[in-house]
Amino acid sequence: MRVGLFTESFDPVINGVSTSVKTLACEMAKSGHTSLIVAPEYPGFTDEARDLPEGVVIRRIPSWRIAVNPENPFAFPPVPFLPVPEAYRDEEMDVVHTQQPFGLGLHGRVAARRANIPLVSTFHTLYLEYAHYVPVVPKAITRSIATRYLAGYYNTCAAVVTPSRVMRDLLTSLGVPAERLHVVPTGIPLAPVVLPTARDRVRETFNIPPFAPILLFVGRLAAEKNLDALLAAFALISEAHPVPSPETHPFLLFVGSGPYRERCERRARDMGLEVYVRFAGFLSRQQLAPIYAASTLFVFTSLTETQGVVVSEAQSFGLPCVLMRGGGASEFVRPDEDAVVTAPEVGVFAQAIRALLDNNGERRRLAQNALNNPLRPTPEGMAQTLLRLYRDVSARMKTGKKGASSPLRIVNGMSQGSDEPR
């Protein structure tokens, strides 16, 4: 098959969406399928000499940036009566799979209608939790408009993919028919081998003492990640640390960039914690691997995750995770077996982290179980499930049937409703 993947997020931007798109495209290429990735242009970045397999084609269309989110360019939406962009004008596709319902999501819909092929879309983001990015307009009005828009867009799709059950249930509540929804989480590749020397360099790079525990957060530094709660919890952990032991005081390491970094730095200073807080900024996947391997615990307070890919990534390195219950992240861990899931309360979260820091045996148990977590989705399972969905909606469109077949989801190594393994 030749699948058009229309995405607002792609290299050099690295986040859950861009990771999902690249994982899917590369995995489909292994099976002989072609992916046409249509993404926004990024100033100063070129796709030449990219290390991508044969069968992955990238096309770019003009983009623009906004002040509140300058690191993420957005594609100009299609304009009626103007020519279709060259990026996909003459491309032959069997199905279009959009990753957002906005600029490139609209381009994808145009491409699907012009070619009379199915439109599939993935609901990656809890857009209703991003109302604070719209200035002046009251949040209630923004959320109301977004609700109507999302329902309208996804009801034009032959099938809608969600990475978790919580996202599926949200779309159902917005009026998208349940039979159109399919739970297919992003697959997590096997963790690469990290040499001890690379792991040791992490502490040297960030000036962290040899025996100090490292509490790691990976993700976009933004308000919706609930980072104020993480810093408040770290303050409680710091207060509980024995004063005469500065060399073993925990360190909080943030990996990621975003509009909330300055506020986090300011809050760390105001709390008197700046000596124990580090900001690594944006890092590539290759740079991130040694940090996962060198850390003591992965700590995650976000309540708006659609899947929480970084939690599964951390577990693939055998890193024990402590996360607050909320969003889709907790669907992919086994509470008290390979992770600790707490109520969304700062005190409870801090207490759980402190208890693990004081219990080496429990950390080792969680780490071993995390490595063998059967809930962690694989790239193979993701690609095979979606290919089955593409074939199904294509066949139904050719026969004139509406909707899609019984919903798919990856469960315990199998695609539900399919005999295909992951």
Protein Blocks (a to p, Z undefined) as FASTA:
>chain_A
ZZddddfbdcfbdcfklmmmmmmmmmmmmnopacdddddddehiafehiacdehiacddd
dddddfklmmlccdddddehiacdfklmmpccfbdcdfbfblmmmmmmmmmmmnopacdd
ddfbcfklmmmmpghiafklmmmmmmmmmmmmmmmpfbdcdfbfklmmmmmmnopafklp
ccddddddddddddfklmmmmmmmnopafklccdddeddddfklommmmmmmmmmmmmmp
cfklmmlgccdddedddjklmmmmmmmmmnopmmmcccebjadfklmmmmmmmpmbdcdf
bfkbfklmmlmmmmmnopacdddeehjllmmccehkloccddfbfklmmmmmmmmmmmmk
lmmmmmmmmmmomklccfklmmmmmmmmmmmmmmmmmnopgcjddddddeehiaehiabd
ZZ
